[in-house]
């Protein structure tokens, strides 16, 4: 690849000299045509040149700063503009992941506070301006990174530009301690980072062959929840023209008073309990002392960090605004997986090395759904699930926390915009090694659809039927990015609430989603 690159640069330089010579020969009165690009590996951004990687069918520019390092006095401040750099910046490797808990797959390695970078995947250079998908990673707002999502399938097959990004996580991204600033400014530093990345895309993506007027924001899990936030956040208005929400628990926001109480407790436990000195104390702590997340929202044994409503960045709860028809009026593609919560039950099983017992079932439901626990138990009796607590509990949380939330999101957005809904239904989706020894099936669990869109690895390869489904999903996702419609076969979500069921044995229209997931029941359960 390197020798080919040198050859391209030599050829381009010779062409540039030829243009200069012929321009002189024509005389001063005749304008010379501009020289062709010197090197497809080179792009000039607003803050400096970057050199990426060029292959036969795509380009990658990785680790590009979109904001200043949020360190020192910039810790727990809104993202500041990226600093210019001299010369050409190497953009062939992902930047460090944002600081995160050591329970992640890489045990907290390759992390730094200086992490606000993004990656740009593009098709080969041409004169066309491609539509852009900005991908926001999941991970409960406590782990993950944009570098996990190898996007060349979407770029190669779908002819779009894909941007993946890092944003501040956990306490560094979402602490809402009142000493850190005005009550309207705290709690959403990670969400503000995402907005800064969207502004960077608006200002720079044309230099990479992207169309700044054709941006779709997309994400899965916490990333999908972030997309819901951007649909109602004032600072995100005008930065995208469509939205794609995968498995987003968009109801899992917390209000500022709840976040403040948790943040005060967090600061106390970190040794910064004095309100008068808390801000200076927290900013003086080593970053490693801040890996532990601040927890806001709990689902059984699992928890989420931010974002925080009732703030300047996120004034309203997105589910309230969406339900009232006050969200951005843009096309939306929204969906969930048929067995979302089995992933979380599986993780708990692997931690404890034993499954939940039947005696624990009422307690699990009470911890998750509060006083509605008995009603949920009646709706999801163990007898319906062959006495399996993991399957019954997973079904209840899948429906209450994911499926019916996606349904409510689709209903609310459809009041003012075109909406397309889906359910990922491959019950045999490949899962990573540890999950293939469970005493219960994973099914179409949370995050397993990502391997049909991104070259992630870590699980067995797709079989031929699943590969066909993968191609169909990539085609649908990129059609939506290019034009706001996933395809002529895909029904628009309306009064009939039709959605597309994604299956390896043949995708089809699904009309009984509300009944299967008992959404009328969940409409009355607060949890």
C-alpha positions as CSV (number, residue, x, y, z in Angstrom):
1,X,0.0,0.0,0.0
2,X,2.9,2.4,0.9
3,X,4.6,2.0,-2.5
4,X,1.3,2.6,-4.3
5,X,0.9,5.8,-2.2
6,X,4.4,7.1,-3.1
7,X,3.6,6.4,-6.8
8,X,0.3,8.3,-6.6
9,X,2.0,11.3,-5.0
10,X,4.8,11.3,-7.6
11,X,2.2,11.2,-10.4
12,X,0.2,14.0,-8.8
13,X,3.2,16.2,-8.4
14,X,4.1,15.7,-12.1
15,X,0.6,16.5,-13.1
16,X,0.7,19.7,-11.0
17,X,3.9,20.8,-12.7
18,X,2.4,20.1,-16.1
19,X,-0.6,22.2,-15.3
20,X,1.6,25.0,-14.1
21,X,3.7,24.9,-17.3
22,X,0.7,24.8,-19.7
23,X,-0.9,27.6,-17.8
24,X,2.1,29.8,-18.4
25,X,2.1,28.8,-22.1
26,X,-1.5,30.0,-22.5
27,X,-0.6,33.4,-21.3
28,X,-1.7,35.6,-18.4
29,X,-5.1,36.2,-19.8
30,X,-6.2,32.6,-19.7
31,X,-7.1,31.1,-16.3
32,X,-5.3,27.8,-15.5
33,X,-7.4,24.8,-14.4
34,X,-6.9,23.8,-10.7
35,X,-4.5,20.9,-10.1
36,X,-6.0,17.5,-9.1
37,X,-5.7,16.5,-5.4
38,X,-2.1,15.7,-4.6
39,X,-2.9,12.7,-2.4
40,X,-6.2,11.0,-1.3
41,X,-4.5,10.2,2.0
42,X,-4.3,13.9,2.8
43,X,-7.2,16.1,3.9
44,X,-7.1,19.7,5.3
45,X,-9.5,20.3,8.2
46,X,-10.2,23.6,9.8
47,X,-7.5,22.9,12.4
48,X,-4.8,21.3,10.3
49,X,-3.9,18.6,7.8
50,X,-4.5,14.9,8.5
51,X,-3.1,11.8,6.8
52,X,-5.3,8.7,6.8
53,X,-5.3,5.2,5.2
54,X,-6.4,4.6,1.7
55,X,-7.6,1.1,0.4
56,X,-9.1,0.0,-2.9
57,X,-12.6,0.7,-1.7
58,X,-12.5,3.2,1.2
59,X,-10.5,5.7,3.2
60,X,-10.2,6.0,7.0
61,X,-9.1,9.1,8.9
62,X,-8.9,8.2,12.6
63,X,-8.2,10.0,15.9
64,X,-9.0,13.5,14.6
65,X,-9.6,16.0,17.5
66,X,-13.0,17.7,17.4
67,X,-12.5,19.6,20.7
68,X,-9.7,20.6,23.0
69,X,-8.6,18.0,25.6
70,X,-11.0,18.4,28.6
71,X,-8.2,18.3,31.1
72,X,-7.0,20.5,34.0
73,X,-9.3,23.6,34.2
74,X,-11.4,22.2,31.2
75,X,-12.4,19.1,33.2
76,X,-16.2,19.4,33.7
77,X,-16.5,22.3,31.3
78,X,-18.3,22.4,28.0
79,X,-16.1,21.2,25.1
80,X,-13.8,24.0,23.9
81,X,-12.7,24.3,20.2
82,X,-10.0,21.9,19.0
83,X,-6.5,23.4,18.9
84,X,-4.7,23.8,15.6
85,X,-1.6,21.6,15.0
86,X,1.4,22.2,12.7
87,X,2.3,20.0,9.8
88,X,0.4,16.8,9.0
89,X,-1.3,14.9,11.8
90,X,-1.1,11.1,11.6
91,X,-4.7,9.8,11.3
92,X,-4.1,6.2,10.8
93,X,-4.9,5.0,14.3
94,X,-7.9,5.5,16.7
95,X,-7.4,7.9,19.5
96,X,-7.5,6.8,23.1
97,X,-10.8,5.8,24.6
98,X,-12.4,8.1,27.1
99,X,-11.8,7.2,30.8
100,X,-13.9,4.3,31.8
101,X,-14.4,1.6,34.4
102,X,-11.9,-1.2,34.5
103,X,-14.8,-3.7,34.1
104,X,-14.8,-3.2,30.3
105,X,-13.3,-5.8,27.9
106,X,-9.9,-4.0,27.8
107,X,-9.7,-3.6,31.6
108,X,-9.5,0.2,31.3
109,X,-6.4,0.2,29.1
110,X,-5.9,2.6,26.2
111,X,-7.9,5.3,27.9
112,X,-7.2,9.0,28.6
113,X,-9.0,12.2,29.5
114,X,-7.6,13.6,26.2
115,X,-10.1,11.5,24.2
116,X,-12.4,13.8,22.2
117,X,-11.6,12.5,18.8
118,X,-13.6,11.1,15.9
119,X,-13.0,8.8,12.9
120,X,-14.1,9.4,9.3
121,X,-14.8,6.5,6.9
122,X,-15.3,7.5,3.3
123,X,-15.7,5.9,-0.1
124,X,-12.9,6.5,-2.6
125,X,-12.5,10.1,-3.7
126,X,-14.9,11.4,-6.3
127,X,-16.7,14.6,-7.2
128,X,-19.9,13.4,-5.5
129,X,-21.0,14.7,-2.0
130,X,-22.1,11.7,0.0
131,X,-24.7,11.6,2.8
132,X,-23.2,11.2,6.2
133,X,-24.1,8.9,9.2
134,X,-22.7,10.1,12.6
135,X,-22.6,7.0,14.8
136,X,-22.8,7.4,18.6
137,X,-21.6,4.4,20.5
138,X,-23.4,2.6,23.3
139,X,-22.1,1.3,26.6
140,X,-24.5,2.6,29.4
141,X,-22.6,6.0,29.2
142,X,-19.8,4.3,31.1
143,X,-17.7,2.5,28.5
144,X,-17.2,2.0,24.8
145,X,-15.6,4.0,22.0
146,X,-16.1,5.0,18.4
147,X,-13.0,3.0,17.5
148,X,-15.0,-0.3,18.0
149,X,-17.1,0.3,14.9
150,X,-15.3,-0.7,11.8
151,X,-17.6,0.9,9.2
152,X,-16.2,-0.2,5.9
153,X,-19.2,-2.4,5.1
154,X,-21.6,0.6,5.3
155,X,-19.1,2.8,3.3
156,X,-18.2,0.2,0.7
157,X,-21.7,-1.2,0.0
158,X,-23.8,1.9,0.9
159,X,-21.7,4.7,-0.6
160,X,-22.1,6.9,2.5
161,X,-19.6,8.6,4.8
162,X,-19.6,7.3,8.4
163,X,-18.3,9.3,11.4
164,X,-17.7,7.5,14.7
165,X,-16.8,9.4,17.8
166,X,-15.7,9.3,21.5
167,X,-17.4,11.4,24.2
168,X,-16.8,11.8,27.9
169,X,-18.2,8.9,30.0
170,X,-19.3,8.2,33.5
171,X,-18.5,10.8,36.2
172,X,-16.3,12.8,33.8
173,X,-19.1,13.0,31.3
174,X,-22.2,13.3,33.4
175,X,-21.5,14.4,37.0
176,X,-24.1,17.0,38.1
177,X,-22.5,18.4,41.2
178,X,-23.8,21.9,41.7
179,X,-20.3,23.2,42.6
180,X,-19.1,22.5,39.0
181,X,-21.2,25.3,37.5
182,X,-24.6,26.7,37.2
183,X,-27.4,24.1,37.7
184,X,-28.3,24.5,34.1
185,X,-24.9,23.7,32.8
186,X,-23.9,20.5,34.7
187,X,-24.7,16.9,34.1
188,X,-24.4,16.6,30.3
189,X,-20.8,17.2,29.4
190,X,-20.8,14.0,27.3
191,X,-23.9,15.0,25.5
192,X,-22.3,18.4,24.8
193,X,-19.3,16.6,23.4
194,X,-21.6,14.8,20.9
195,X,-23.0,18.2,19.9
196,X,-19.4,19.5,19.4
197,X,-18.7,16.5,17.1
198,X,-21.8,17.3,15.1
199,X,-20.7,20.9,14.7
200,X,-17.3,19.6,13.6
201,X,-19.0,17.4,11.0
202,X,-21.0,20.4,9.8
203,X,-17.8,22.5,9.4
204,X,-15.4,19.9,8.0
205,X,-17.1,16.9,6.4
206,X,-17.3,18.4,2.9
207,X,-13.5,18.2,2.8
208,X,-13.9,14.4,3.1
209,X,-16.5,14.2,0.4
210,X,-19.5,14.4,2.7
211,X,-22.6,16.5,2.5
212,X,-23.0,18.7,5.6
213,X,-26.7,19.2,4.7
214,X,-27.4,15.4,4.6
215,X,-26.4,14.2,8.1
216,X,-28.2,11.4,9.9
217,X,-27.5,10.9,13.6
218,X,-27.5,7.2,14.7
219,X,-26.7,5.1,17.7
220,X,-27.4,1.9,19.6
221,X,-28.3,1.5,23.3
222,X,-26.9,4.6,25.2
223,X,-26.1,5.9,21.7
224,X,-29.8,5.4,20.7
225,X,-30.8,7.2,23.9
226,X,-28.4,10.0,22.9
227,X,-30.2,10.3,19.6
228,X,-33.5,10.7,21.4
229,X,-31.9,13.5,23.4
230,X,-30.6,15.3,20.3
231,X,-34.2,15.2,18.9
232,X,-35.2,17.6,21.7
233,X,-32.0,19.4,22.7
234,X,-31.8,23.0,21.6
235,X,-28.1,22.9,20.9
236,X,-28.6,20.0,18.4
237,X,-31.2,21.8,16.3
238,X,-30.2,22.1,12.6
239,X,-27.2,19.7,12.9
240,X,-28.9,16.7,11.3
241,X,-31.7,15.9,8.9
242,X,-32.7,12.4,10.0
243,X,-32.3,10.1,13.1
244,X,-31.8,6.4,13.6
245,X,-32.5,4.9,17.0
246,X,-31.4,1.3,17.8
247,X,-32.4,-0.3,21.1
248,X,-32.5,3.1,22.9
249,X,-33.9,3.1,26.4
250,X,-35.0,6.7,25.9
251,X,-37.1,6.8,29.1
252,X,-34.0,6.3,31.2
253,X,-33.2,9.9,31.7
254,X,-33.0,11.4,35.2
255,X,-34.0,14.8,36.4
256,X,-31.5,17.3,37.8
257,X,-32.4,16.9,41.5
258,X,-31.9,13.1,41.3
259,X,-28.6,13.6,39.5
260,X,-27.4,16.2,42.0
261,X,-28.1,14.0,45.0
262,X,-26.1,11.1,43.4
263,X,-23.3,13.5,42.4
264,X,-23.0,14.9,45.9
265,X,-22.7,11.3,47.3
266,X,-20.1,10.6,44.6
267,X,-18.0,13.6,45.5
268,X,-18.2,12.7,49.2
269,X,-17.1,9.1,48.5
270,X,-14.2,10.5,46.4
271,X,-13.0,12.7,49.4
272,X,-14.5,15.9,48.1
273,X,-17.5,16.3,50.4
274,X,-17.1,19.9,51.4
275,X,-19.4,21.9,49.0
276,X,-17.2,25.0,49.3
277,X,-14.1,23.2,48.0
278,X,-15.7,20.4,46.0
279,X,-15.0,21.8,42.5
280,X,-11.3,22.4,43.1
281,X,-11.0,19.1,45.0
282,X,-12.7,17.1,42.2
283,X,-10.6,18.8,39.4
284,X,-7.4,18.1,41.3
285,X,-8.1,14.3,41.6
286,X,-6.0,12.0,39.3
287,X,-8.1,10.7,36.4
288,X,-7.7,7.1,37.7
289,X,-9.6,8.1,40.8
290,X,-12.6,9.0,38.6
291,X,-13.0,5.8,36.7
292,X,-15.9,4.7,38.9
293,X,-19.1,5.8,37.2
294,X,-21.8,8.0,38.8
295,X,-25.0,5.9,38.6
296,X,-28.3,7.6,37.9
297,X,-30.8,5.0,36.5
298,X,-31.2,1.4,37.6
299,X,-32.7,-1.6,35.8
300,X,-32.4,-4.5,38.2
301,X,-28.8,-5.3,38.7
302,X,-27.8,-3.0,35.8
303,X,-27.4,0.8,35.8
304,X,-26.8,3.8,33.6
305,X,-25.0,7.0,34.0
306,X,-26.3,10.3,32.4
307,X,-27.8,12.3,30.7
308,X,-29.7,14.7,32.9
309,X,-32.9,16.6,32.1
310,X,-33.9,20.0,33.5
311,X,-30.6,21.5,32.3
312,X,-29.6,24.0,29.6
313,X,-28.3,21.2,27.4
314,X,-31.4,19.0,27.9
315,X,-34.3,21.1,29.2
316,X,-37.0,18.5,28.8
317,X,-37.4,14.7,29.1
318,X,-37.2,13.5,25.5
319,X,-40.0,10.9,25.9
320,X,-42.3,13.7,27.2
321,X,-41.4,16.0,24.3
322,X,-41.6,13.2,21.7
323,X,-45.0,12.2,23.1
324,X,-46.3,15.7,22.8
325,X,-45.0,16.1,19.3
326,X,-42.3,18.7,20.2
327,X,-39.3,16.8,18.9
328,X,-37.4,17.7,15.7
329,X,-39.5,17.0,12.6
330,X,-37.1,14.7,10.8
331,X,-37.4,11.2,9.4
332,X,-36.8,8.5,12.0
333,X,-35.8,4.9,11.8
334,X,-36.4,3.2,15.2
335,X,-36.3,-0.3,16.4
336,X,-35.4,-2.9,19.0
337,X,-34.3,-6.5,19.3
338,X,-36.8,-9.3,20.1
339,X,-34.8,-10.5,23.2
340,X,-33.0,-7.4,24.4
341,X,-32.5,-8.2,28.1
342,X,-31.1,-11.7,27.8
343,X,-27.7,-10.1,27.4
344,X,-27.9,-8.5,30.8
345,X,-29.2,-11.6,32.5
346,X,-26.4,-13.5,30.8
347,X,-23.8,-11.1,32.1
348,X,-25.2,-11.5,35.6
349,X,-25.1,-15.3,35.3
350,X,-21.5,-15.2,34.2
351,X,-20.6,-12.9,37.1
352,X,-22.3,-15.2,39.7
353,X,-21.8,-18.5,37.8
354,X,-25.3,-19.5,38.6
355,X,-28.8,-18.6,37.2
356,X,-31.6,-16.8,39.1
357,X,-33.8,-19.1,41.1
358,X,-37.6,-19.2,41.0
359,X,-37.6,-17.9,44.6
360,X,-35.8,-14.8,43.4
361,X,-38.3,-13.9,40.7
362,X,-40.7,-11.8,42.8
363,X,-37.7,-9.9,44.3
364,X,-36.2,-9.2,40.8
365,X,-39.4,-7.8,39.6
366,X,-39.9,-5.7,42.7
367,X,-36.3,-4.3,42.4
368,X,-36.9,-3.5,38.7
369,X,-40.6,-2.4,38.6
370,X,-41.3,-1.3,42.2
371,X,-44.9,-1.6,43.4
372,X,-45.8,-2.8,39.9
373,X,-43.8,-6.0,40.4
374,X,-46.8,-8.3,41.3
375,X,-48.7,-7.1,38.3
376,X,-45.7,-7.8,36.1
377,X,-45.4,-11.3,37.6
378,X,-49.0,-12.0,36.7
379,X,-48.4,-10.9,33.1
380,X,-45.1,-12.9,32.9
381,X,-45.7,-16.1,34.8
382,X,-42.9,-18.6,35.0
383,X,-45.2,-21.3,33.6
384,X,-45.2,-19.4,30.3
385,X,-41.4,-19.7,30.1
386,X,-41.0,-23.4,31.1
387,X,-40.2,-22.3,34.7
388,X,-37.1,-20.3,33.5
389,X,-36.5,-17.2,35.6
390,X,-33.9,-15.8,33.1
391,X,-36.3,-16.1,30.2
392,X,-39.3,-14.7,32.1
393,X,-37.4,-11.9,33.6
394,X,-35.7,-11.1,30.3
395,X,-39.0,-11.0,28.5
396,X,-40.5,-8.6,31.0
397,X,-37.6,-6.1,30.9
398,X,-37.3,-6.5,27.1
399,X,-40.9,-5.4,26.7
400,X,-41.1,-2.8,29.5
401,X,-37.7,-1.1,29.0
402,X,-36.9,-1.5,25.3
403,X,-39.7,-2.8,23.0
404,X,-42.6,-0.7,24.2
405,X,-40.4,2.4,24.6
406,X,-39.4,2.0,21.0
407,X,-43.1,1.7,20.2
408,X,-43.9,4.9,22.1
409,X,-41.1,6.7,20.4
410,X,-42.4,5.7,17.0
411,X,-45.9,6.8,17.9
412,X,-44.8,10.2,19.1
413,X,-42.4,10.9,16.2
414,X,-45.0,9.8,13.6
415,X,-47.2,12.8,14.7
416,X,-45.0,15.1,12.7
417,X,-42.6,13.1,10.6
418,X,-42.1,10.0,8.6
419,X,-41.2,7.1,10.8
420,X,-40.0,3.6,9.9
421,X,-39.9,0.9,12.6
422,X,-38.2,-2.5,12.8
423,X,-37.6,-5.5,15.1
424,X,-34.4,-7.5,14.8
425,X,-35.6,-11.1,15.0
426,X,-32.7,-13.4,14.4
427,X,-33.0,-15.7,17.4
428,X,-29.8,-17.5,16.2
429,X,-27.6,-14.3,16.0
430,X,-24.0,-15.1,16.7
431,X,-22.8,-14.2,20.2
432,X,-19.3,-14.0,21.7
433,X,-17.7,-17.1,23.2
434,X,-18.8,-16.7,26.9
435,X,-22.5,-16.5,25.9
436,X,-22.5,-19.8,24.0
437,X,-22.3,-21.9,27.2
438,X,-25.4,-20.5,29.0
439,X,-28.2,-22.7,30.2
440,X,-30.7,-20.5,28.4
441,X,-30.8,-19.1,24.9
442,X,-29.5,-15.6,24.1
443,X,-31.9,-15.2,21.2
444,X,-32.0,-11.8,19.4
445,X,-30.4,-10.0,22.3
446,X,-29.2,-6.5,22.9
447,X,-26.3,-5.4,20.6
448,X,-26.2,-8.6,18.5
449,X,-27.6,-6.8,15.5
450,X,-24.4,-4.6,15.4
451,X,-22.4,-7.4,13.9
452,X,-24.8,-7.3,10.8
453,X,-23.8,-3.6,10.2
454,X,-20.2,-3.2,11.4
455,X,-17.2,-5.4,11.1
456,X,-16.8,-5.9,14.9
457,X,-15.6,-9.5,15.2
458,X,-15.5,-11.3,18.5
459,X,-18.2,-13.9,17.6
460,X,-18.6,-16.7,15.0
461,X,-19.1,-15.5,11.4
462,X,-22.6,-15.1,10.0
463,X,-24.0,-18.1,8.1
464,X,-25.1,-17.6,4.5
465,X,-28.7,-16.7,5.4
466,X,-27.5,-14.2,8.1
467,X,-25.1,-12.7,5.5
468,X,-28.0,-12.0,3.3
469,X,-29.8,-10.4,6.2
470,X,-26.7,-8.3,6.9
471,X,-26.6,-7.1,3.3
472,X,-30.3,-6.2,3.5
473,X,-29.8,-4.3,6.7
474,X,-26.8,-2.4,5.4
475,X,-28.8,-1.5,2.2
476,X,-31.8,-0.3,4.3
477,X,-29.7,1.7,6.8
478,X,-27.7,3.4,4.0
479,X,-30.8,4.1,1.9
480,X,-32.3,5.8,5.0
481,X,-29.1,7.8,5.4
482,X,-29.1,8.9,1.8
483,X,-32.8,9.7,1.4
484,X,-34.8,9.3,4.7
485,X,-36.5,6.1,3.5
486,X,-35.1,2.5,4.1
487,X,-36.7,1.2,0.9
488,X,-40.0,0.6,-1.0
489,X,-40.7,-2.7,0.7
490,X,-40.5,-1.1,4.2
491,X,-43.9,0.2,5.4
492,X,-44.2,3.6,6.9
493,X,-45.2,3.5,10.6
494,X,-48.8,4.8,10.9
495,X,-52.2,3.9,12.4
496,X,-51.6,0.2,11.7
497,X,-48.2,0.4,13.4
498,X,-46.6,-1.9,10.8
499,X,-42.9,-2.5,11.2
500,X,-40.3,-4.6,9.4
501,X,-39.3,-7.8,11.1
502,X,-35.6,-8.5,10.2
503,X,-35.2,-12.3,9.9
504,X,-32.6,-14.6,8.2
505,X,-35.4,-16.8,6.9
506,X,-36.9,-13.8,5.1
507,X,-37.8,-10.4,6.5
508,X,-41.5,-9.5,6.5
509,X,-44.1,-7.0,7.8
510,X,-45.0,-7.5,11.4
511,X,-48.4,-6.3,12.7
512,X,-48.7,-7.9,16.1
513,X,-45.8,-6.2,17.9
514,X,-47.9,-4.5,20.5
515,X,-49.7,-7.7,21.4
516,X,-46.5,-9.8,21.5
517,X,-44.7,-7.3,23.8
518,X,-47.9,-6.4,25.8
519,X,-47.5,-2.7,25.2
520,X,-51.0,-1.7,26.3
521,X,-50.1,-3.2,29.7
522,X,-46.7,-1.4,29.9
523,X,-48.4,1.9,29.1
524,X,-49.7,1.8,32.7
525,X,-46.5,0.7,34.4
526,X,-44.1,3.3,35.5
527,X,-41.3,1.1,36.8
